[in-house]
Amino acid sequence: MQESMPLSEYEKWVGRLYRTPLFHPSNPRNGQIRMKKLHGLLGSPMNDPDIAIMHIAGTNGKGSVGLKLATSFTALGFSNVGLYSSPHVSCFRERIQWTNGQLISEDEVAEGLATLFGLCQEHDIPATFFELVTLLAFRYFHQCHTTNASPPSSGKMKKTIIVLETGLGGRWDATNVIEAPMLAIITSIGLDHTNVLGTTKQQIALEKAGIMKPQSLVLVGYQVPHDTLRQYAKEHGIMHYHTTEEVLARDVSTTNGNSISNGQDSASKDAMDYNATNTRIVQAALLLLQQHSALDLPSDIPPELLQKAISVRPPCRFETVQNTQGHKTMVILDVAHNPPAMQALVYKLQTANPDKKIRVVLGVSKDKDWKGVLDALIPLTGAAAGPNNNDNDSAKSSLLTRVHLVQASHYKALPLVQLVQDIEDQAKREHTALDTGLLRYNLQDPTVKSGLLDAMKFAQRDELIVVCGSVFLMAEARRTLGIQEPCDSDYLMEILRSGGGASVFPGSLKHEGVIAFGNGERAPPR
């Protein structure tokens, strides 16, 4: 019998982290108390006056805005730029990056987690998964800052910039332990995580507004309740509240065309095009920092340099991959996982590929609005498809040829058998606009790999295959497509699949239960 390979220190510590509870069933204020205490024990690294923090919240767009912003700072000459984002796609280390997309190393993760778990044990602090990951990032960024500080004679910009993406909400998020971000950005507000943040856009906006600080510049993007946010700003002494369009309009009216926002046509203002709106948010952010901060951004930024920087996207944001099997159809990977994001994805598909047939591979998480996600596909449909669940595509006037339902290999994934049953139950209760005859699934093998291979098998030359519905689909989809990149080991992936034990602390720090792969979300009740 072949012996298994011994675990690396990285696997041991990340495995322990993955088994750390996601949520503590106490007052959310206690999370801030834990974070402040642990941050202080680390020496309060994010309160270093030589570190400028850009703090980003929002229902959708956080990851893209964060990456575009970090890439822009590097392009503008800053040699120390950190990026903290979540969730990861294939490898835990994606969450914590230094200049030019350098991932935190396995050794640095192991060393940092050993220190943090030691502090938690010594001081009896029951830190959650996301709190520990956030502190790991803070510790790593400050080490990079002190190690890579540029001497005064080097000519390099000395300021270290850290771009932080919130996990969930803002007010009680682990990242909100920082005292004075230079810039706070709220990208968008939509109905997501309603069991935690509130059931209206106004309630959700107030939670995300918690990252707005009196001494900070504040920039707000699109599809947000500005009246609610402006009132919050007024009540909390926030003097620098700006909307993206106001900043860009001022720039156009006061320059002769050689500006950060130059060259953007009216189509870019379409709020349904997420990449365009995210790009405009970053342009506005750079303008604000250029005009009102101590970063010393150059006054004359070459447009071609900036355009290259802000054109980047994180993985699986309308990412196109050439399928090399069968008819070599194009595959699009997109992490759209809630109704607003799915609506934007469908809009992008319609506008970018108006004549292409579309075959969707879809899986959802337990805590998401699966009906809203499916309903977002309705604009792609035309004539009704046949009633049988096979691949005799009869919806000739529909862009949508088939929806292959799958289940991610993750404890948060909604089981395919439950999703199919829920769809059938709803179809019996009320008329469903999306014809259930479009659905195709395999209950004996519900994996992403099986569904994607099935879609590639039946796809015609003129079809696009779109994988969407959850970030948890993406790692398996990328492996199936042969994408080579850093990824978690089978040992760590198995922990994510099994989910472990309880999702909350039962009151003892020594108990370790189900993990959090996501971005600080409350685990679904069991």
C-alpha positions in Angstrom: 0.0 0.0 0.0 1.4 3.4 -1.1 2.0 5.8 1.8 0.6 9.3 1.4 3.0 12.2 1.2 3.6 14.1 4.4 1.8 17.4 4.7 3.8 20.6 4.2 3.8 23.3 6.9 1.7 25.4 4.6 -0.9 22.6 4.3 -1.0 22.0 8.0 -1.6 25.7 8.9 -4.0 26.4 6.1 -5.8 23.2 6.9 -6.2 24.4 10.5 -7.4 27.8 9.2 -10.0 26.1 6.9 -11.3 24.3 10.0 -11.7 27.5 11.9 -15.3 28.7 12.3 -16.5 31.3 10.0 -18.9 33.0 12.3 -19.1 33.8 16.0 -22.6 33.8 17.4 -22.1 36.9 19.5 -22.8 40.6 19.1 -21.0 41.7 15.8 -19.3 44.4 17.8 -17.3 41.7 19.5 -15.6 41.0 16.1 -14.3 44.5 16.1 -13.1 44.1 19.7 -11.2 40.9 18.7 -9.7 42.5 15.7 -8.6 45.6 17.6 -6.9 43.5 20.3 -5.1 41.2 17.8 -4.2 44.2 15.6 -2.7 45.8 18.6 -0.8 42.7 19.6 0.8 42.8 16.1 1.8 46.4 16.7 -1.1 48.0 14.8 0.6 47.7 11.5 -2.2 49.3 9.4 -2.0 52.5 11.5 1.5 53.2 10.2 1.4 56.8 8.9 3.6 55.8 5.9 0.9 53.4 4.7 -2.0 54.8 2.6 -5.0 52.6 2.6 -7.7 52.4 -0.1 -10.8 50.7 1.5 -13.4 49.2 -0.9 -16.9 47.9 -0.2 -19.9 47.1 -2.4 -22.2 44.4 -3.5 -20.5 43.8 -6.8 -17.3 45.2 -8.4 -15.0 45.2 -5.3 -12.5 42.7 -6.7 -12.3 44.4 -10.1 -12.0 47.9 -8.8 -9.3 46.8 -6.3 -7.2 45.1 -8.9 -7.5 47.9 -11.4 -6.5 50.4 -8.7 -3.6 48.4 -7.4 -2.3 47.9 -11.0 -2.6 51.6 -11.7 -0.5 52.5 -8.6 2.2 50.2 -9.8 2.1 51.6 -13.3 2.4 55.1 -11.9 5.7 54.3 -10.1 4.7 53.1 -6.7 7.0 50.2 -5.8 5.2 49.0 -2.6 1.5 48.1 -3.4 -0.5 45.5 -1.5 -3.8 44.0 -2.5 -6.2 42.1 -0.2 -9.2 40.5 -1.9 -11.6 37.6 -1.4 -12.7 35.0 -2.1 -10.0 33.1 -3.9 -10.5 31.0 -7.0 -7.9 28.3 -7.1 -5.3 29.0 -4.4 -5.7 30.5 -0.9 -2.6 32.7 -1.6 -4.5 34.7 -4.2 -6.1 36.7 -1.4 -2.9 38.4 -0.4 -0.7 39.9 -3.1 2.2 42.3 -3.3 3.4 44.6 -6.1 2.8 43.2 -9.6 0.5 40.4 -8.4 3.2 38.6 -6.4 1.3 36.0 -4.2 2.3 35.7 -0.5 4.5 32.6 -0.3 3.6 29.3 1.3 6.3 29.9 3.9 5.0 33.3 4.8 1.5 32.0 5.1 2.7 29.2 7.5 4.8 31.5 9.6 2.1 34.1 9.8 -0.6 31.7 10.8 1.6 30.1 13.4 2.1 33.5 15.0 -1.6 34.4 14.8 -2.9 31.1 16.2 -0.3 31.4 19.0 -1.6 34.9 19.9 -5.2 33.7 19.9 -4.3 30.8 22.2 -2.1 32.9 24.5 -4.7 35.6 24.9 -7.9 33.4 24.6 -9.2 35.3 21.6 -11.6 33.2 19.5 -10.8 34.8 16.1 -12.9 33.6 13.1 -11.6 32.6 9.7 -11.9 35.9 8.0 -10.4 37.8 11.0 -7.3 35.6 10.9 -6.9 35.9 7.1 -7.3 39.7 7.4 -4.6 39.9 10.2 -2.4 37.6 8.1 -2.6 40.2 5.3 -2.0 43.1 7.6 1.1 41.4 9.1 2.5 40.5 5.6 1.9 43.9 4.1 3.7 45.6 7.0 6.7 43.3 6.7 6.9 44.0 3.0 6.6 47.7 3.7 9.5 47.7 6.2 11.6 45.4 4.1 11.1 47.2 0.8 11.1 50.8 2.0 12.9 53.0 -0.6 15.8 55.2 0.6 15.2 58.9 0.0 17.9 59.0 -2.7 16.3 56.3 -4.8 13.8 58.5 -6.5 11.1 56.0 -6.0 7.8 56.9 -4.4 8.2 56.0 -0.7 4.5 55.7 0.2 3.2 52.2 0.6 -0.3 51.7 -0.7 -2.6 49.0 0.5 -5.9 48.2 -1.3 -8.3 46.4 1.0 -11.5 44.8 -0.1 -14.1 44.2 2.6 -15.4 40.7 3.1 -19.1 41.3 4.0 -20.8 44.7 4.5 -18.4 47.2 6.0 -19.4 48.5 9.4 -18.6 45.2 11.3 -16.2 43.8 8.7 -12.8 42.6 9.9 -11.0 45.0 7.6 -12.8 48.0 9.3 -10.4 48.0 12.2 -8.3 50.5 10.2 -8.6 54.0 11.6 -8.0 56.4 8.7 -8.2 55.1 5.1 -7.0 57.7 2.6 -9.9 56.7 0.3 -13.1 54.8 0.9 -14.9 53.5 -2.2 -18.4 52.0 -2.3 -18.8 50.4 -5.8 -22.5 49.4 -5.9 -25.4 48.4 -3.7 -27.7 45.4 -4.5 -29.8 42.8 -2.7 -27.3 40.2 -1.5 -26.6 38.7 1.9 -30.0 40.0 3.0 -30.1 37.6 5.9 -27.1 39.5 7.4 -27.1 43.0 6.0 -30.8 43.8 5.6 -33.6 43.4 3.1 -33.5 46.7 1.4 -30.9 48.6 -0.6 -31.1 51.4 2.0 -30.3 49.0 4.9 -27.4 47.4 3.0 -26.0 50.8 2.0 -25.9 51.8 5.7 -23.9 48.7 6.6 -21.4 49.4 3.8 -21.3 53.1 4.7 -19.4 52.0 7.9 -16.1 52.3 6.0 -16.7 56.0 5.4 -14.5 58.0 7.9 -14.6 61.7 8.6 -10.9 62.2 7.5 -11.2 60.2 4.4 -12.0 60.9 0.8 -15.2 59.0 -0.1 -16.1 57.9 -3.6 -19.4 56.2 -4.5 -20.1 54.3 -7.7 -23.3 53.3 -9.5 -26.7 51.9 -8.6 -26.6 53.1 -5.0 -29.1 55.0 -2.8 -27.2 58.3 -2.7 -29.8 60.0 -0.5 -29.2 57.4 2.2 -25.4 57.6 1.9 -25.4 61.4 1.8 -27.5 61.5 5.0 -25.1 59.1 6.7 -22.2 61.3 5.6 -23.8 64.4 7.0 -24.6 62.7 10.3 -21.1 61.4 10.7 -19.1 64.5 9.7 -17.9 63.2 6.4 -17.0 66.2 4.3 -15.6 64.6 1.2 -18.4 62.7 -0.4 -18.1 62.3 -4.2 -19.9 60.4 -6.8 -18.0 58.9 -9.8 -19.9 60.9 -12.4 -19.5 64.2 -10.5 -15.7 63.7 -10.3 -15.4 62.8 -14.0 -17.6 65.6 -15.1 -15.5 68.1 -13.2 -12.4 66.7 -14.8 -13.7 67.0 -18.3 -14.9 70.6 -17.7 -11.6 71.8 -16.3 -9.1 70.2 -18.6 -8.2 70.4 -22.3 -8.6 66.7 -23.0 -5.3 65.5 -21.5 -6.8 63.9 -18.4 -7.3 60.6 -16.7 -10.9 60.4 -17.9 -10.2 61.4 -21.5 -11.4 59.1 -24.2 -14.4 57.6 -22.5 -17.5 57.6 -24.6 -21.1 57.7 -23.5 -21.4 53.9 -23.8 -19.0 53.5 -20.9 -21.5 55.2 -18.7 -24.0 52.3 -19.0 -24.4 51.0 -15.5 -25.2 47.5 -16.8 -21.6 47.1 -18.1 -19.7 46.3 -15.0 -16.3 46.5 -16.5 -17.0 50.0 -17.8 -18.4 51.2 -14.6 -15.6 49.7 -12.5 -13.1 51.4 -14.9 -14.8 54.7 -14.4 -14.8 54.3 -10.6 -11.0 53.8 -10.7 -10.5 56.8 -13.0 -12.5 58.9 -10.6 -10.5 57.5 -7.6 -7.2 58.5 -9.3 -8.5 62.0 -10.0 -9.6 62.5 -6.4 -6.2 61.3 -5.1 -4.4 63.4 -7.7 -6.3 66.5 -6.5 -6.8 66.0 -2.8 -4.2 63.6 -1.3 -0.6 63.5 -0.3 0.3 60.7 -2.7 2.0 63.0 -5.2 0.4 61.4 -8.2 1.9 62.9 -11.4 -0.2 65.7 -12.8 0.3 64.5 -16.4 -0.3 60.8 -16.6 0.3 59.2 -20.1 -3.1 57.9 -21.2 -1.7 54.8 -22.8 0.0 53.8 -19.5 -3.1 54.3 -17.5 -5.3 52.6 -20.1 -3.2 49.4 -19.9 -3.4 49.4 -16.1 -7.1 49.9 -15.8 -7.9 47.3 -18.5 -6.9 44.4 -16.3 -9.6 42.1 -14.7 -9.4 39.5 -12.0 -9.8 35.8 -13.1 -13.3 34.7 -13.9 -14.7 38.2 -14.6 -16.0 37.6 -18.2 -12.7 35.7 -18.7 -12.5 34.0 -22.1 -10.8 30.7 -22.5 -10.3 28.8 -25.7 -11.7 25.2 -25.4 -9.3 22.9 -27.2 -11.7 20.0 -27.2 -14.4 19.1 -29.8 -15.3 22.1 -31.9 -12.9 24.4 -30.0 -15.7 26.6 -28.8 -15.1 29.6 -26.6 -15.7 29.3 -22.9 -16.5 32.4 -20.7 -15.9 32.1 -16.9 -17.8 34.6 -14.8 -18.3 34.7 -11.0 -21.7 36.3 -11.3 -23.6 34.9 -8.3 -26.5 37.1 -7.5 -29.3 38.6 -9.6 -27.7 42.0 -10.2 -24.4 40.4 -11.3 -26.3 37.8 -13.5 -28.3 40.6 -15.2 -25.1 42.4 -16.0 -23.5 39.3 -17.3 -26.5 38.6 -19.6 -26.4 42.2 -20.8 -22.7 41.9 -21.6 -23.4 38.6 -23.5 -26.1 40.3 -25.5 -24.1 43.4 -26.4 -20.7 41.7 -27.0 -22.0 38.7 -28.8 -25.4 39.6 -30.2 -25.6 36.7 -32.7 -24.0 34.0 -30.7 -25.8 31.0 -29.3 -25.2 30.6 -25.6 -24.9 27.4 -23.5 -24.7 28.0 -19.8 -23.1 25.8 -17.1 -24.7 26.9 -13.8 -24.4 26.1 -10.1 -25.4 28.1 -7.1 -24.7 28.4 -3.4 -27.1 27.5 -0.6 -27.5 31.1 0.6 -28.1 32.6 -2.9 -31.3 33.6 -4.7 -31.3 30.7 -7.2 -34.7 31.8 -8.7 -33.4 35.4 -9.3 -30.2 33.9 -10.9 -32.2 31.7 -13.2 -34.7 34.5 -14.0 -31.8 36.7 -15.1 -31.3 34.3 -18.1 -34.8 35.0 -19.5 -33.7 37.8 -21.8 -31.6 35.2 -23.7 -34.6 33.1 -24.5 -36.9 33.2 -27.4 -39.4 30.5 -28.5 -40.1 27.8 -25.8 -37.9 24.8 -25.8 -39.1 21.2 -25.8 -40.4 19.7 -22.6 -38.0 16.7 -22.4 -34.7 16.9 -20.6 -32.4 16.0 -23.5 -30.2 17.8 -26.0 -32.7 18.0 -28.9 -32.4 21.8 -29.0 -35.7 23.1 -30.3 -35.5 26.7 -29.2 -34.3 27.9 -32.6 -35.1 31.6 -32.0 -33.5 31.6 -28.6 -29.9 32.6 -28.0 -30.0 30.3 -25.0 -29.7 26.7 -26.2 -29.3 24.9 -22.9 -28.6 25.4 -19.1 -26.4 22.6 -17.7 -27.0 22.5 -13.9 -24.1 21.4 -11.8 -23.0 21.3 -8.1 -19.7 22.8 -7.0 -17.3 20.6 -4.8 -17.8 22.8 -1.8 -19.7 22.6 1.4 -21.6 25.8 0.6 -22.9 24.6 -2.8 -26.6 24.0 -3.2 -27.0 20.2 -3.8 -28.1 19.6 -7.4 -30.9 17.3 -6.3 -32.3 20.0 -4.1 -32.0 22.7 -6.8 -33.8 20.5 -9.3 -36.5 19.7 -6.8 -36.9 23.4 -5.9 -37.3 24.3 -9.6 -39.8 21.6 -10.2 -41.8 22.6 -7.1 -41.9 26.2 -8.2 -43.0 25.2 -11.7 -46.0 23.4 -10.2 -46.9 26.4 -8.1 -46.6 29.2 -10.7 -45.8 29.8 -14.3 -42.0 29.9 -14.8 -40.8 32.3 -17.5 -37.6 30.2 -18.1 -38.7 27.0 -19.8 -37.6 24.1 -17.7 -37.1 22.1 -20.9 -33.9 24.1 -21.4 -32.4 22.5 -18.3 -30.0 19.5 -18.5 -28.4 17.8 -15.5 -26.9 14.5 -14.3 -27.9 13.6 -10.7 -25.5 10.6 -10.7 -22.6 12.9 -11.6 -23.4 16.5 -10.7 -19.8 17.8 -10.8 -18.7 20.9 -12.6 -16.3 18.8 -14.7 -19.1 16.5 -15.8 -21.4 19.4 -16.7 -18.7 21.3 -18.5 -17.6 18.3 -20.5 -21.2 17.6 -21.4 -21.6 21.2 -22.6 -18.5 21.0 -24.7 -19.6 17.7 -26.2 -22.9 19.2 -27.5 -21.8 22.7 -28.2 -21.9 23.8 -31.9 -19.2 25.9 -33.5 -21.1 29.1 -33.1 -22.0 28.6 -29.5 -20.4 30.2 -26.4 -20.2 28.2 -23.2 -20.7 30.3 -20.1 -19.8 29.0 -16.7 -21.4 31.1 -13.9 -23.5 31.2 -10.8 -20.9 30.8 -8.1 -17.2 31.5 -7.5 -17.0 27.9 -6.1 -17.4 26.5 -9.6 -14.4 28.1 -11.0 -11.4 26.1 -9.7 -12.8 22.9 -11.1 -13.8 24.5 -14.3 -10.3 25.9 -14.8 -8.7 22.6 -14.1 -11.1 20.9 -16.6 -10.0 23.5 -19.2 -6.4 22.8 -18.5 -5.5 26.2 -17.1 -2.1 26.0 -15.3 -1.9 28.2 -12.2 -1.1 27.9 -8.5 -3.9 25.9 -6.8 -4.6 24.3 -3.4 -3.6 20.7 -2.9 -6.1 17.8 -2.9 -5.8 17.7 0.9 -7.0 21.3 1.2 -9.7 20.9 -1.4 -11.1 17.9 0.4 -11.5 20.0 3.6 -13.4 22.5 1.5 -15.6 19.7 0.1 -16.4 18.1 3.4 -17.0 21.2 5.4 -15.9 19.8 8.7 -18.1 20.3 11.8 -20.1 23.2 13.2 -20.0 26.6 11.5 -19.8 28.7 14.7 -17.8 28.6 18.0 -19.7 26.8 20.7 -18.0 29.0 23.3 -14.5 27.4 23.4 -11.5 28.5 21.4 -10.3 24.9 21.3 -13.2 23.8 19.1 -12.6 24.0 15.4 -15.5 23.5 13.0 -16.6 24.2 9.5 -14.5 26.6 7.5 -15.0 29.6 5.3 -13.8 29.6 1.8 -15.7 32.7 0.9 -15.4 36.3 1.9 -16.5 36.6 5.4 -20.1 35.5 4.8 -22.3 34.1 7.5 -22.5 30.3 7.1 -26.0 28.9 6.2 -27.9 27.4 9.1 -27.8 23.7 9.5 
